[in-house]
Amino acid sequence: MRCGIIMPMTCDLQHPATRVAVRTLATGDHEWVVETLTKSWGSTSVVSRGKVHEAHHLPGLVAETAGIRAGLATYSAEDAQMEVVTLKAVPARMGAGTALLARLAEVGIDTMTAHGFGW
């Protein structure tokens, strides 16, 4: 199955043996999120557009392949705007980043719709 821009929560991507599931961050992910952000960016603090984000406290998504965490995305959603603050996929080219971005697009549409901007 080839995935489009907006895809189901679970989808086959790039490699036929790879199945990527995307879910919302859970309380049990916190330590892993801190570790992933620190390893990737040297800190859990991220500056974007002049604003400091404490990325480990932001909402986020986890990509998993075979039950193993393969990617992390954190985002900020305020009013009718959404910004991807961090995006990390390991290993590369297995579809985790693509799956996270596709799900983030859905989250963005939900955010816009909740603020009266219908499609």
Buried (B, 14 or more C-beta within 10 A) or exposed (E): EEBEEEBEBEBBBBEEEBBBBBEEBEEEBEEEBEEBBEEBEEEBEBEEEEEEBEBBEBBBBBBBBEEEBBBBBBBBBEEEEBBBBBBBBBEEEBBBBBBBBBBBBBBBBEBBEEEEEEE
